[in-house]
């Protein structure tokens, strides 16, 4: 795999990486003011000062910076996602790559973007190969994130294929991420991103200094696939095709778990069809994993609401969006939302199941008070490659997240401009100069 990661990165690939950089920055700036982001930042600060920038946290050593920046990009559940791999590359790869660049004094935007493309590639290829047995027990972003962080950091550090393979090997030895976090109201799921970023970065830094790692980490008799992936396919790691996988990653426009997005899209379609007529009930049909993760009829916290199909469908119908303000404690307490979510019925749809995970789809029906039944289908969620989010929508999302994170409009525009011109007039220093620092407040 290490040799495949060394192939050239084109201008089009870098342009795609810039879009993901903007998306990650927006998620991280907004997430950094949330509960669950300050605590890892404080933990990281105990390691002392260093050369690496932290969103709203000054400068720390490389592992500490990666650990601190990881959760911030994931807490709001608006981070990018590879649907086939069931993982979120941005909040792992960016913290590792940026910390590696800061530690090594790499300011060249093109080199940073190339590293991002390679980090996404490693993480996605491995995540797509682990199989459903692994994905049902492990948070794939955590278990495979270290590989992406290691590959991205290795690229920034200029490691040759052997040392890159060492970095991947040692990252794989640190794979982790049990799914118990889904069942309790804790922030550990976001902490996974920071730990994966820090572990992969450390593996690359060690490899740079000659610290060897197991070269048969994937196919070995006690390697990653044998130990953690009962129905995985290690040979698929090498079957990535010619195009970089970053082009297949989805952006998330709604502030909910990705498994709820197609349902939100379908409900928004129904709402438009209804044209103001009163609703009696909603029926949502979708694939099995969406029900496993998001069948939560009575969410009590913002985190639970983001993983509730019933809640997301209710706010989409009532408000015409599923944006961040719909997922606060105050919004959850709204009696109108509570009354409607109790009238949302979920079921498993055979067609959606058959197309998953290549396509994240949903069908929805609205029964109106006058007896009319309306139907809408969203075979793909907005932001998927089949239904892409255009530049205007991506920038609008970034502006909303930057505002949520407390940036003024001029500060937001400066950060947007720096991110979208990285490697074409802007350096990494320019991006960091526009990013917010040293704020410890939370909502």
Secondary structure, DSSP 8 states (H G I E B T S, - for coil): -HHHHTS---HHHHHHHHHHHHHHHHHHHHHTTSTTTHHHHHHHHTT---SEEETTTEEE-HHHHHHHHHHHTTTTS-S-BBTTTTB--HHHHHHHHHHHHHHHT---HHHHHHHHHHHHHHHHHHHHHS-HHHHTTB-HHHHHHHHHHHHHHHHHHT--HHHHHHHHHHHHTT---BGGGGGSS-SHHHHHHHHHHHHHHHHHHHHHTT----TTTTTSTTSHHHHH-TT--GGGGG---SS-GGGG-B---SSS-GGGHHHHHHHHHHHHHHTT--EEEEEEEE-HHHHHHH--TT--SHHHHHT-HHHHHHHHHHHS---GGGGSHHHHT-HHHHHHHTTEEEEE-HHHHHHTTT---EEEEEEETTS-EEEEEESS-TTSGGG---HHHHHHHHHHHHHHTT--HHHHHHHHHHHHTBTTTB-HHHHHHHS--S-----
